[in-house]
Amino acid sequence: MSIEVTILYIVWSFTTFLLLLIPSHHYRNASISFLFQQFSAWFLGILVVQWNLIEYPVRELAAVNRTSFTFEFFAYPVVGIFFNYFYPTNPSLKKKFLYYSLFSTAITIPEYLLEKYTDLIHYVQWHWIVTWVSIFATLFILRGFYEWYFKKDLQHS
């Protein structure tokens, strides 16, 4: 088994474990976060590979999809769940920026290392800074959607 396949198994195992940690009373919110993030990651992932900005030499469902199924359909949407779950209440602008930056950095560093040392991802015309900014932006959009969708619930908490 290659290192790439081993990494994919580890990511799937760890991400599945994280899903098991979600409290049952948060399933509705988690589902909305997951599905919205899955859609945005899938849409942007398709564009990025179609424009030959990134390649995924080793990937699942290679005959069907040129994107990273693990990242865009499972791991990143789960990150979106926890991003919203732990989002600080009434944060200042500085605290919001730091929170978004923490999540963006926590995803960008492993991706950069995977790009540098494995065949899971290859930057063609891409840079880690673009990854960081795109993650920051998609988390920002996710939070905006989440607050809009759960407006009544958030006002009562």
PAKE-860036 format. One record per residue (C-alpha): x, y, z; residue in one letter; residue number from 0. Coordinates in steps of 0.2 Angstrom, whole numbers, plus 2048, in hexadecimal, padded with zeros to 3 digits. Layout:
REM PAKE-860036
+-----+-----+-----+---------+-----+
:   X :   Y :   Z : residuo : num :
+-----+-----+-----+---------+-----+
:   X :   Y :   Z :       A : NUM :
...
+-----+-----+-----+---------+-----+
***
This chain:
REM PAKE-860036
+-----+-----+-----+---------+-----+
:   X :   Y :   Z : residuo : num :
+-----+-----+-----+---------+-----+
: 800 : 800 : 800 :       M :   0 :
: 807 : 811 : 7FB :       S :   1 :
: 809 : 81F : 807 :       I :   2 :
: 7FC : 829 : 7FE :       E :   3 :
: 7EF : 81B : 801 :       V :   4 :
: 7F4 : 81A : 813 :       T :   5 :
: 7F1 : 82C : 815 :       I :   6 :
: 7E0 : 82B : 80D :       L :   7 :
: 7DB : 81D : 819 :       Y :   8 :
: 7E2 : 828 : 828 :       I :   9 :
: 7D8 : 837 : 823 :       V :  10 :
: 7C8 : 82D : 820 :       W :  11 :
: 7CA : 824 : 831 :       S :  12 :
: 7CE : 835 : 83B :       F :  13 :
: 7C0 : 83E : 832 :       T :  14 :
: 7B3 : 830 : 836 :       T :  15 :
: 7B9 : 831 : 848 :       F :  16 :
: 7B6 : 843 : 849 :       L :  17 :
: 7A4 : 841 : 842 :       L :  18 :
: 7A1 : 835 : 851 :       L :  19 :
: 7A5 : 843 : 85D :       L :  20 :
: 797 : 84E : 857 :       I :  21 :
: 78A : 850 : 864 :       P :  22 :
: 779 : 849 : 85E :       S :  23 :
: 770 : 859 : 862 :       H :  24 :
: 77C : 862 : 855 :       H :  25 :
: 778 : 856 : 846 :       Y :  26 :
: 76D : 862 : 83D :       R :  27 :
: 779 : 870 : 83E :       N :  28 :
: 787 : 864 : 839 :       A :  29 :
: 77E : 85D : 82A :       S :  30 :
: 77B : 86F : 823 :       I :  31 :
: 78D : 874 : 826 :       S :  32 :
: 793 : 863 : 81E :       F :  33 :
: 788 : 864 : 80F :       L :  34 :
: 78B : 877 : 80B :       F :  35 :
: 79E : 874 : 80D :       Q :  36 :
: 79E : 865 : 803 :       Q :  37 :
: 795 : 86E : 7F5 :       F :  38 :
: 7A1 : 87D : 7F5 :       S :  39 :
: 7B0 : 872 : 7F6 :       A :  40 :
: 7AA : 867 : 7E8 :       W :  41 :
: 7A6 : 876 : 7DD :       F :  42 :
: 7B6 : 87F : 7DF :       L :  43 :
: 7C0 : 86E : 7DE :       G :  44 :
: 7B9 : 86A : 7CD :       I :  45 :
: 7BE : 87C : 7C7 :       L :  46 :
: 7CF : 87A : 7CE :       V :  47 :
: 7D3 : 86A : 7C5 :       V :  48 :
: 7CA : 86F : 7B5 :       Q :  49 :
: 7D5 : 87E : 7B4 :       W :  50 :
: 7E4 : 873 : 7B7 :       N :  51 :
: 7E9 : 87D : 7C7 :       L :  52 :
: 7EA : 86D : 7D1 :       I :  53 :
: 7EC : 85B : 7CE :       E :  54 :
: 7E8 : 84C : 7D9 :       Y :  55 :
: 7F3 : 83E : 7D2 :       P :  56 :
: 7EE : 831 : 7DF :       V :  57 :
: 7DB : 832 : 7E3 :       R :  58 :
: 7CC : 828 : 7E5 :       E :  59 :
: 7BF : 826 : 7D8 :       L :  60 :
: 7CC : 82B : 7CB :       A :  61 :
: 7C1 : 826 : 7BC :       A :  62 :
: 7B3 : 831 : 7C2 :       V :  63 :
: 7BA : 840 : 7CA :       N :  64 :
: 7CA : 84A : 7C8 :       R :  65 :
: 7C9 : 852 : 7D9 :       T :  66 :
: 7CE : 84B : 7EA :       S :  67 :
: 7BE : 842 : 7F0 :       F :  68 :
: 7C5 : 840 : 802 :       T :  69 :
: 7C8 : 853 : 804 :       F :  70 :
: 7BA : 85A : 7FB :       E :  71 :
: 7AC : 84E : 7FF :       F :  72 :
: 7B1 : 849 : 811 :       F :  73 :
: 7BF : 851 : 81A :       A :  74 :
: 7BD : 863 : 816 :       Y :  75 :
: 7AA : 862 : 819 :       P :  76 :
: 7AD : 85B : 82A :       V :  77 :
: 7B9 : 869 : 82E :       V :  78 :
: 7AA : 874 : 82A :       G :  79 :
: 7A0 : 86C : 837 :       I :  80 :
: 7AD : 86F : 844 :       F :  81 :
: 7B0 : 880 : 83E :       F :  82 :
: 79E : 885 : 842 :       N :  83 :
: 79D : 87A : 851 :       Y :  84 :
: 7AB : 883 : 85A :       F :  85 :
: 7A8 : 894 : 853 :       Y :  86 :
: 7AA : 8A1 : 861 :       P :  87 :
: 79B : 8AA : 867 :       T :  88 :
: 79A : 8BD : 864 :       N :  89 :
: 7AD : 8BD : 85E :       P :  90 :
: 7B5 : 8CE : 85A :       S :  91 :
: 7BC : 8D1 : 849 :       L :  92 :
: 7CD : 8CC : 84E :       K :  93 :
: 7C7 : 8BC : 857 :       K :  94 :
: 7BE : 8B7 : 847 :       K :  95 :
: 7CD : 8BA : 83C :       F :  96 :
: 7D8 : 8B0 : 847 :       L :  97 :
: 7CB : 8A2 : 848 :       Y :  98 :
: 7C9 : 8A1 : 835 :       Y :  99 :
: 7DC : 8A2 : 833 :       S : 100 :
: 7DF : 894 : 83F :       L : 101 :
: 7D4 : 888 : 835 :       F : 102 :
: 7DB : 88E : 825 :       S : 103 :
: 7ED : 88B : 82B :       T : 104 :
: 7E8 : 87A : 832 :       A : 105 :
: 7E2 : 874 : 821 :       I : 106 :
: 7EF : 87D : 817 :       T : 107 :
: 7FF : 876 : 820 :       I : 108 :
: 7FA : 863 : 81D :       P : 109 :
: 7F5 : 867 : 80B :       E : 110 :
: 806 : 86F : 808 :       Y : 111 :
: 80F : 860 : 810 :       L : 112 :
: 805 : 854 : 806 :       L : 113 :
: 808 : 85E : 7F6 :       E : 114 :
: 81B : 85E : 7FA :       K : 115 :
: 81D : 84C : 7FF :       Y : 116 :
: 810 : 841 : 7F7 :       T : 117 :
: 806 : 83F : 7E7 :       D : 118 :
: 7F5 : 843 : 7EF :       L : 119 :
: 7F6 : 855 : 7E8 :       I : 120 :
: 800 : 85E : 7DC :       H : 121 :
: 800 : 871 : 7DA :       Y : 122 :
: 801 : 875 : 7C7 :       V : 123 :
: 7FD : 887 : 7C8 :       Q : 124 :
: 7F9 : 889 : 7DA :       W : 125 :
: 801 : 88F : 7EA :       H : 126 :
: 7FE : 88B : 7FC :       W : 127 :
: 7F9 : 89D : 7FF :       I : 128 :
: 7EA : 89A : 7F2 :       V : 129 :
: 7E5 : 88B : 7FD :       T : 130 :
: 7E5 : 895 : 80D :       W : 131 :
: 7DB : 8A4 : 805 :       V : 132 :
: 7CF : 898 : 7FD :       S : 133 :
: 7CC : 88E : 80D :       I : 134 :
: 7CA : 89F : 817 :       F : 135 :
: 7BD : 8A4 : 80A :       A : 136 :
: 7B3 : 894 : 809 :       T : 137 :
: 7B3 : 894 : 81C :       L : 138 :
: 7AD : 8A6 : 81C :       F : 139 :
: 79F : 8A2 : 80F :       I : 140 :
: 79A : 892 : 81A :       L : 141 :
: 799 : 89D : 829 :       R : 142 :
: 78E : 8AA : 820 :       G : 143 :
: 783 : 89C : 81A :       F : 144 :
: 782 : 894 : 82B :       Y : 145 :
: 77D : 8A4 : 834 :       E : 146 :
: 770 : 8A8 : 826 :       W : 147 :
: 769 : 896 : 827 :       Y : 148 :
: 768 : 895 : 83A :       F : 149 :
: 764 : 8A7 : 83D :       K : 150 :
: 756 : 8A4 : 849 :       K : 151 :
: 75F : 896 : 852 :       D : 152 :
: 76F : 8A2 : 855 :       L : 153 :
: 764 : 8B0 : 85B :       Q : 154 :
: 75D : 8A5 : 869 :       H : 155 :
: 76D : 89E : 86F :       S : 156 :
+-----+-----+-----+---------+-----+
***
